[in-house]
Amino acid sequence: DGMDSDRDLAFSFTTEVETTILAVPLYLQQRPLSCEAASLRMALAYRKIAVSEDELLTQIGVDPTPHNGNVWGDPYKVFVGNVNGKQMTTGYGVYWDPIARVARNYRSAQEFSGWSLAQVMNEVKKGNPVIIWTYSKSGAPTSWFTPSGEKIFAVAGEHTVLVVGYVGSAEDPSQVIVNDSLEGKIYWPRATFDNRFAAFAGSGVVVY
């Protein structure tokens, strides 16, 4: 009966690591820089609210300030630059406050900064997908000033993903599962999440 014991061992081994994943629809972004609207669209779709990316972009609004030297728009208020543009040259993105503002047109939502990994995973554990601010390519910190002189912290390749699950425990997952509007459903190793979530000091939006 050696075969039976092998099978038992294999079975007990595979059940050790639990995967928690929310059934969130995956939508790829429809424009070069519309990741934030795409992430929000997925979070709302999970709540059975169908809304187009363009409708969300309209509600987010645009700061048309041209990118001129070290002067550009304010992503804490609306989308900076052209959503069909090129990252860091003709377009940038939008931050958590405006995304939460638009989310609240449909559901309750909370913007946050300074969160830990465990805080994010705890929301996912409770069934709430979480939009986080991260980066897709370089991740180099940079800055500019608004026309009124406010300094804006930015990250090259600014991007959002929707956290939809994790492997292991919510307190200490080995992998984090994200719906990435550029690449699809991705399992990030823990170190990748930690690194990317830190770029914007643990910022995002929970949609309830």
C-alpha positions, 0 to 999 in steps of 0.5 A: 500500500505504498501508493496510498501513503504517497497519495495521502502525503501529496494531498496533505501537502497541497492543502497547506497553502490556502488561496483567497481570491475574489471573483472580480471581473478582469477588464484591460484598460482601453486607453494608454493611461486609463489604469485608474478608471479601469481598476475602478470599473473592475471594483464596481463590476464586482458589486454588479455595477456596470459603468464604462471606462469613459463614463468614469473618466468623465467624472474624474475630470482632466487638468489640461495644464500643459507639461512645461518644464517643471510645471504640470497639473494636480493629480490629487484633484483630477487626471493630469494630462492626456489619457491617450498620451505617453506616461510622464511626457503628455500624460500622467494619471490621477491619485486616490482622492479623486478615484474615491470621490467617483467611486462614492457616486456608486458605492461607499469607498475609502481612500487611504495612505500609509497602510500596511500590507496586512490592512489591505489583505484584511479588506480583501479577506472581508470581500472588499477589492482594493485599488492600490497605487504602484508603477508599471515600469521604472518606479523612479520618484520625481516631482513637479509644481502646479501652476499655483506652486504646490509641489506634487510627488510623482513616480515614473510609470505611475500605475494602479492595480486591483488587489483581489486575493492572496496566497497564504494568510492575510497577515503574512501572504506569500503572494498577492493576486492582482487584476492588472489592467495592462497585463491581466491577473497576476500573482505577485511574489510578496517582495514585489508587492512590498516594493511596489506598494511602498512607491506611493507610501501605501496609498489606495482606495477600498470600494465597499 
